[in-house]
């Protein structure tokens, strides 16, 4: 299947830049670090989910949806961007939000929760930790259907075969940029959470015959559950694209940087967020990119790279949620 034949809305008009992090590279004394600025995608605050939503919202519109339903944590970047896409398309939006171990619901919370209100979510459904939020989203859909509505459910993170196409396409974009810059990266470092971005890049690079190795830094699960999750999504997306005989060894996951679990801060994450802000003026977030950068810093300190190597850090966004974690960075 030709990717350009799949229906897509356009929320980001230009390729997001690849920038060299000269000061960070010098301070760490390892490889030359570059950053793919997918925090600069379209919709409110930007982030990786925008690329997935271009395909997901096109599918929703094609199916005549009048309401979008999705789910995530209380400070979910995915929920923020899904709501923003729904607003842009003139659709209603319901969000299922799961409380965390250290994060009970606070109606006055800042960060993405403030944006849920500002952007006008039709309803927030707050559920306790451990709830199957995708199942709850389907329950909400049934309730809306009973009212004569036509809801469209987007899974957590937008990570299904349609959403993953956003990062298959991004991989093609990155290959073109690297050709223009005449750079070959030893590794591409990315968050591995709901699995769509990780699976999409790995499949996209394979599809484009690019030599880049994608290393996913887990943000929520140990390898024994995360690895098969990403692999299964990659293979199902390959089937959707009518690709045959896709290897089963394209996925690498690293779970040493999860800490106490999803949304639970680590000292290494705090160091990483402060370091990038103070060397390059770029903001990471406390849940995803901060832990991913902590992983990359650890790789470098362990001597995994030489000074001749180049590595690419994929910035998947999330800075709008930082204000909800301000207590971590005030010292």
N, C-alpha and C positions, 0 to 999 in steps of 0.2 A: 504494500500500500504506500502511496506517495503522501507524505505528511501534509503537504500543502493542500491536499484535497479534503482534509478534515476541517469541519467548520470551526471558526475561531473568531472571537471578538478581539479587538486590539486595544489594550490598555497602556502599552508601552511602545512608543513610536520608534525609538532608536535602540541599537544594541547598548546595553549597559557597559560602562568602560571597564577595562582592565588597567589597573594602576600599579606602579612599582612602589613598594614600601621601603624606601631607602634607609630612613632613620631606624626603623624597627629592625631591618636586616643587619645594620651595622651594630646595633646594641646587642643583638643576640649572637652575632659572630658566626652565623651558619650560612645557609643558602641565601640566594636572593629571593625575597618573598614578594609575590604579586597578589593583588586582591581583585576579585571579580565583584563589581559593585551592584549586586542584585538587591541591595537595600535601596537602590535608586530607581526601581521599577515604578510603574504608575499605580494609581489608586491611593487612598489615604495612608500616608506614611511609608508606602512601598514595602517590598519584601518578596521572598520567593513564591509565596502563594499566588501572587498576581499572575505569574506565568501559567500556573495550573488553571486558574479561574478563567483565563481567556478561552480555554477549550470547554471547561465545565459549564460556564454561563452560556456559551453558544449552544451546547446540547440542551440546557434547560429552556432556552428561548425557542429552540426548534420543537420542543415538546409542549410548548404552550404554557409553561409554568407561570403562575402569578405570585408565588411565594417560594423563597429559598429557605431551607432549613439546614443548619450545620451545627457542629459541636466542637468543644475543646475545653481547655482549662480556663480559669477565671480571667487570666490575662492573655488569652489566646490571640496571637497575631493572625492566625488563619481566620478566626471569627471576625476580627476587625476588617480584614480585606474582603472577606465574603460579603459582609454587610455593606461595605463601600461599593462593591461591584453591583449588588442588588439595588442600591440607591441610584447608581449611574444608569441602570437599566430600567428604573421605574418599577421595581418589584418590591414586595414586602419581604421581611426577613425575620425568622425566629432563630434564636441561639440557645443551645443547650450547653450550660457551663458547669463544669465539675469542680467542686471544692478540692483543695489539696491538703496534704498532711500538715503543712504549716501555713495554710492560706484559706481560712474560712471566708465566706462571702461577706463583704462589707459594702453596702449600697453607696457609700461615700468614697470608695476607693478611687485612686487616680489611675493613670496609665490607660491601658486599652479599655478598662471598664468605663472610664469617663467617655471615651470615644464611642462606645456602644450606645450610650445615652445621647451624645451629641449628634451622631449619625441617624438616630431615630429607629433603632431596632423595634419591631412591633411588639415582641415579647422576649424576655429572658427567662429561661427555665433553669433554675438552680438545682443541681442534684448533688448528693453527698459523694464523697470519695469512694471509688470502687464501683460506681454505677457504670453499666454498659451504656456509654453515651450515644453510640450509633444506634443501639436498640431504642433508646429513649427518643432519638430523633425520628425514628420510624413510627413510634407511638404518636408523636406530635403530628406527623404527616397524616395518619389515619384520622385523627381528630379534625384536622383541617379539611380533609376530603369529605367528612361527614357534614361539613358546613357548606359544601359545594365549591370549595377551593381546589386549585390544582398545584399542589406543592411539589418541589423537586428537592430531594435530599442529597447533600454533598457530604461524603464521609469525613471523618477527622483528618485534618491536614490536606484535604482535597486529593488524597492518595488512593486513586483507583486508576484503571487503565486509561481513562480519558484525561485525568489530571496529570498523570505522568508524562503525557505528550509534551507538556510545557517544558520539561527539562530534557527530553529528547531533542526538542527544537533548540533549547539553550546550548546543548553540547555542540550542535552544528554551528551555532553562532560563535562559540568559543574557539572552535577549530579554525574558522575563518579569521578571527581576530589574531590568533597565534601565528597563522601564516603571514598576516600583514606585519606583525611585530617581529617575526622570525625568532620565535621563542618555542622551545620544547620543554614542557614541564615534566619533572620526574614524577611528581605526585600532584593530584588535585585533592584538596582537603575540604570536606563538607560535613554538615550535620547529618546524622542518621537518626530520625525520629519516627514520623509516620511512614517514612521509607520512600515517598514519591520522588523527592529531589535526588536522593542517592541512586535509586534504581534508574531514574530517567537519564542522569548523566552517564552512568556506566553503560547503559544500553545505547545511548546516543553516540558515545565515543566509539563503541564497538561498531555501530552501524556506519560511522564515518571513517572507519579504519584508522582512527587516531591512536597514537602510542601511549596515551595518558593513563595512568593508574589512579583510580578513584579510591581514596581512603575515607571511610565514614567514621566519624567520632560519635559514638552513641550518646544520647542525651536522656534516655529514659529506661532502657532495658539492657540486660546482660546479653552477651553474644549468642547464647544458646536459644534465645527467642528472637533477637533482632536479626541475626544472619538469615535464618529461613524466611523471615517476614520480607526482607528486601529481595531475596532471591525469588520468592514466589511472585512478588509484584513485577519484577523484571521479566520473568518468563511469561506471565499473563499479558503484559503489555506487548512483548514480542509477538505473541500469538495474535493479539488485536491488530498489529501492524503486518501480519502475515509473513513474519520472519521465521525461517526454519533453522534448526540445528544451532541455536544460540548457546554458547558454552555456559556451563553452570559454575564457572570459577571466576566470574567477573566481580564478585562482591567481597570487599574486605571491611570488617567492622572492628572497632576498638572500644571496649567497654570500661577501660581503666579510669575514665574521667567523668562518669555518671555521678559519683559521690553517693549521697544518701538516696537519690532517686530524682525523678522528674520534678522540676521547679525548685529543688532543694539546692541552695547555693554551696559552693566550695571555695576554699581560700584561693585555690589556683585560678578559678574563674574570675574572682575579684581582682587578682593581680593582672590577669590578661586584659580585662576591660580597662583598667587604669593605664596599663602600659600602652595599648594602642591609642587611647585618647590622648595621652601625654607625649607620644612620639609622632603621631600622624594626624591627630585631630579627627579621628573616625570613631564613632560610637558603636559599640557592640551591645548585646543584650545579656541579661543574667541567666536565661534559660537555655538558649541554643548557642549563639555565636561565641559567647564568653567561654563556655566549656570547650567548644571546638578550637578556639584559639589557644586555650590552655593545653589542649592535646598537641597542637602543632609546636608550641613552645617546648613542651616536654620531649617531643621527637627530636628537636634541634639540640637540646641540652644533652640528650643521650648519644649524640653523634651520628644520627641516622643519615645526615646529609653532609656533603662537602661544600666548600665555598663556590665551586663551579656549578653546583646544582641550582635549579630554579623550581620553586614550588608555588602553587596557586591556591590561595584561600578563597573559598566562595562565601561571600557575605550575604547571608539569607535574610538580613533585616532584623527587625524587632526592637529598634531603639525607642519607638513610642511607648513601650511598656516600662522603660527604665525608671520613670518617676514613681512607679509602684514599688520599686526596690531601692529607693533613695537611701534608706538607712544603711545599706551595705557599703555605700561609697562615700559617706560623709566624713570618715576619719582620714 
